[in-house]
């Protein structure tokens, strides 16, 4: 099963990098989102998430009773999702402003346009 996840992550990274190298700003925004999804899946797969008890230490014990879920990867993914949404929102607003002022979606046309 991990091999299939590795292939999915690789395809998402490849698609994200390919989309970022395109000339359209919309494709760049989609590429950034693909890279975010790939990074989140990579953290999930590397962390080996398991179903288990919450990582709470019962009274009188020294450590949580196994099997317990590790909260660190979940916190990292939640943080990455929030940051990813913020970056996507910023790039969409930036694209909208650039399209309004220049009237073009192509990166090369944005470079040559002088306003």
N, C-alpha and C positions, 0 to 999 in steps of 0.2 A: 504494500500500500504506500510506503514511503517513496518508492520509485515513481509511482504515478504522481504523487504530490511534487516530487522533484521536477518531473517533466512539465507539470502545470506551471510551477514557479518559473522555470526556464522560459517557457513560452510567453508568460506574462512579462518577464523582463525583456525578452527579445522584442515583443510587440511594443512595449513602452519605449525602448530605445529607438526602434524604427520610427515610431510616430513622432518622437521628439526631434528627429533629424529631418522631418518634412518641413516644407516652407509655410504651411498654413498654421495660423495661430490656434485654430480649433483643434487640429491634430496634435499640437504641442500640449494643449490642456488635457486631451484624452490620454496622451502618452504619460503625462505626470500622474494621472489617476491610475493607470495600469502599473506604473512603478510603485505607487503606494500600496496597491492591492498585493503585488508580488512580495513586497517587504513584509506586509502583515502576515501573509501565508507562510513566509520563510520563518518568521518568529514562532508561529504556531507549530510548524513541523519540527523545528529544532528544539523547542521546549518540551516536546512529547507530552502534550496535554492528556491527562487521564481524568476519568470520572472518579470522584472519591468524596470523602468527607471534607467539610471546610477545614482549613488549617488552624483550628482552634485547640489550644492546650487545655485539657480538662483539669479540674481541681486535683492537686496532688501528683500530677504527672510532670515529667521533665520536658517532653516533646509531644507534638501531635501524634495521634494514633494513625499509622499508615493503613490503607492508602489515602493520601490527602492531596487535594489540588493545590498546585503552586500558584499563588496569586501574582507573582512578579510578571510572567509573560502576559497575563490578562491585563494588568495595569499598563504595560508597555504598549500593547495593541490599542487599548482605549486612548492612550495619549497620542499614538500615531494617527489614529482615525481623526481625532479632533484637529491635530496639526494639519493633516491632509485636507480636511474640509476648509480650513482657513486658507491654505495655499491655493486651493481650487477656486474659492470665492474671490480671492485677490486677483488671480490670473483672469477670471471671467470679467471682473470689473475693469481690469487693465485692457483686456481685449476690446471690450465695448467702447471704452474711451478712445482707444486708438482707431477703431473702425469708424467712430463718429467723426473724428478729426481728419482722418486720411481717406476714408472710404474704400479701404483695401484690406484684404485678409492675408495677402502674401507678404512674407517677411522682407523680400527684396524690394517690393514697392514701398514698404514702410521706411526702409533705409534711404531710398532716393528721394522721398517726398520731403520737401523743405517748407515748413509753415512758420 
